Amino acid sequence: MFHRRSFFRKATVSHDYKFSSAVLEDYAHVSPAWRDKFLATSVFNLKGSGGGDNPLVQRTRAALG
């Protein structure tokens, strides 16, 4: 399962953070009939769980080892 914190581990530029936050925030305000369609059209621009963590996360984990 993909969790909200994964967005922050996978993001590499500010747009990744902003877009994923906006999608999750707006999803709750979209009418139930359109929610699935709204989310489906947003997925293309979201970072997937299969991608690597951003370099800052990798360095932090290495430092905390």
VEXPALO-335218 format. One record per residue: x, y, z of N, C-alpha, C in turn; residue number from 1; residue in one letter. Coordinates in Angstrom, 2 decimals, decimal comma. Layout:
BEGIN
ATOM:X:Y:Z:X:Y:Z:X:Y:Z:NUM:A
...
This chain:
BEGIN
ATOM:0,84:-1,18:0,00:0,00:0,00:0,00:0,88:1,24:0,00:1:M
ATOM:0,48:2,21:-0,75:1,23:3,46:-0,87:0,70:4,45:0,15:2:F
ATOM:1,56:4,94:1,00:1,15:5,86:2,07:1,57:7,28:1,73:3:H
ATOM:0,93:8,19:2,39:1,20:9,61:2,15:2,68:9,95:2,36:4:R
ATOM:3,31:9,35:3,34:4,72:9,65:3,59:5,61:9,20:2,43:5:R
ATOM:5,13:8,26:1,63:5,90:7,82:0,47:6,07:8,95:-0,54:6:S
ATOM:5,08:9,82:-0,64:5,19:10,95:-1,55:6,42:11,78:-1,21:7:F
ATOM:6,68:11,95:0,06:7,80:12,79:0,48:9,14:12,07:0,33:8:F
ATOM:9,13:10,76:0,43:10,37:10,00:0,22:10,75:9,95:-1,25:9:R
ATOM:9,78:9,94:-2,12:10,03:9,78:-3,55:10,19:11,10:-4,30:10:K
ATOM:9,70:12,18:-3,75:9,74:13,48:-4,43:11,18:13,95:-4,61:11:A
ATOM:11,42:14,57:-5,74:12,78:15,08:-6,01:12,79:16,59:-6,28:12:T
ATOM:11,65:17,15:-6,65:11,55:18,60:-6,88:10,32:19,12:-6,14:13:V
ATOM:10,24:20,41:-5,94:9,15:20,98:-5,16:7,77:20,69:-5,77:14:S
ATOM:7,71:20,61:-7,09:6,42:20,33:-7,73:5,87:18,98:-7,28:15:H
ATOM:6,74:18,00:-7,06:6,28:16,68:-6,60:5,56:16,79:-5,26:16:D
ATOM:6,11:17,57:-4,35:5,49:17,75:-3,03:4,15:18,49:-3,16:17:Y
ATOM:4,19:19,58:-3,89:3,00:20,44:-4,02:1,86:19,70:-4,71:18:K
ATOM:2,17:19,02:-5,80:1,13:18,34:-6,57:0,50:17,22:-5,76:19:F
ATOM:1,31:16,39:-5,13:0,75:15,27:-4,37:-0,08:15,78:-3,19:20:S
ATOM:0,36:16,82:-2,54:-0,42:17,39:-1,43:-1,74:17,95:-1,91:21:S
ATOM:-1,71:18,65:-3,04:-2,95:19,22:-3,59:-3,93:18,13:-4,00:22:A
ATOM:-3,44:17,07:-4,61:-4,32:15,97:-5,02:-5,00:15,35:-3,80:23:V
ATOM:-4,22:15,05:-2,77:-4,80:14,42:-1,58:-5,76:15,36:-0,86:24:L
ATOM:-5,45:16,64:-0,84:-6,32:17,61:-0,19:-7,63:17,80:-0,98:25:E
ATOM:-7,51:17,93:-2,28:-8,69:18,16:-3,12:-9,58:16,94:-3,23:26:D
ATOM:-9,00:15,76:-3,15:-9,76:14,52:-3,28:-10,95:14,49:-2,32:27:Y
ATOM:-10,73:14,95:-1,12:-11,80:14,94:-0,11:-12,93:15,90:-0,45:28:A
ATOM:-12,66:16,89:-1,29:-13,67:17,89:-1,63:-14,38:17,63:-2,97:29:H
ATOM:-13,91:16,64:-3,68:-14,54:16,28:-4,96:-15,77:15,42:-4,67:30:V
ATOM:-16,82:15,61:-5,43:-18,04:14,84:-5,20:-17,74:13,34:-5,38:31:S
ATOM:-18,40:12,49:-4,60:-18,14:11,05:-4,67:-18,22:10,47:-6,09:32:P
ATOM:-19,09:11,00:-6,90:-19,23:10,48:-8,26:-17,98:10,74:-9,11:33:A
ATOM:-17,20:11,76:-8,76:-16,02:12,13:-9,55:-14,69:11,80:-8,88:34:W
ATOM:-14,69:11,38:-7,64:-13,43:11,15:-6,91:-12,50:10,17:-7,61:35:R
ATOM:-13,03:9,03:-8,01:-12,17:8,03:-8,64:-11,58:8,55:-9,95:36:D
ATOM:-12,37:9,25:-10,73:-11,88:9,82:-11,99:-10,82:10,88:-11,72:37:K
ATOM:-11,05:11,71:-10,73:-10,09:12,75:-10,36:-8,75:12,12:-9,96:38:F
ATOM:-8,81:11,12:-9,11:-7,58:10,47:-8,66:-6,89:9,75:-9,81:39:L
ATOM:-7,66:9,09:-10,64:-7,07:8,36:-11,77:-6,32:9,29:-12,73:40:A
ATOM:-6,86:10,47:-12,97:-6,17:11,39:-13,87:-4,94:12,02:-13,22:41:T
ATOM:-4,85:11,96:-11,91:-3,71:12,53:-11,19:-2,55:11,55:-11,07:42:S
ATOM:-2,83:10,27:-11,15:-1,82:9,24:-10,90:-0,63:9,36:-11,84:43:V
ATOM:-0,86:9,76:-13,06:0,22:9,86:-14,03:1,35:10,76:-13,53:44:F
ATOM:1,02:11,79:-12,79:2,02:12,75:-12,32:2,52:12,48:-10,91:45:N
ATOM:2,05:11,42:-10,27:2,52:11,08:-8,93:3,70:10,14:-9,01:46:L
ATOM:4,62:10,24:-8,07:5,77:9,35:-8,02:5,33:8,01:-7,46:47:K
ATOM:5,73:6,95:-8,11:5,33:5,61:-7,68:6,23:5,01:-6,63:48:G
ATOM:5,74:3,98:-5,97:6,50:3,32:-4,91:7,68:2,54:-5,46:49:S
ATOM:7,69:2,27:-6,77:8,79:1,52:-7,37:10,04:2,34:-7,57:50:G
ATOM:9,92:3,65:-7,54:11,08:4,52:-7,73:11,92:4,59:-6,47:51:G
ATOM:13,14:5,02:-6,64:14,04:5,14:-5,49:13,69:6,35:-4,63:52:G
ATOM:14,17:6,30:-3,40:13,99:7,44:-2,50:14,85:8,60:-3,00:53:D
ATOM:14,43:9,81:-2,62:15,22:10,97:-3,05:16,57:10,96:-2,33:54:N
ATOM:17,57:11,63:-2,89:18,93:11,59:-2,34:19,02:12,01:-0,88:55:P
ATOM:18,22:12,97:-0,45:18,27:13,41:0,95:17,85:12,28:1,88:56:L
ATOM:16,81:11,58:1,52:16,35:10,44:2,35:17,43:9,37:2,38:57:V
ATOM:18,04:9,10:1,26:19,10:8,09:1,20:20,28:8,48:2,10:58:Q
ATOM:20,69:9,73:2,04:21,81:10,19:2,88:21,45:10,15:4,37:59:R
ATOM:20,22:10,53:4,70:19,78:10,51:6,09:19,77:9,09:6,63:60:T
ATOM:19,23:8,18:5,86:19,22:6,78:6,31:20,62:6,22:6,47:61:R
ATOM:21,51:6,57:5,56:22,89:6,11:5,66:23,57:6,66:6,92:62:A
ATOM:23,29:7,92:7,22:23,89:8,55:8,40:23,37:7,93:9,69:63:A
ATOM:22,09:7,57:9,70:21,49:6,99:10,91:21,75:5,48:10,99:64:L
ATOM:22,14:4,91:9,86:22,53:3,54:9,68:21,98:2,51:10,52:65:G
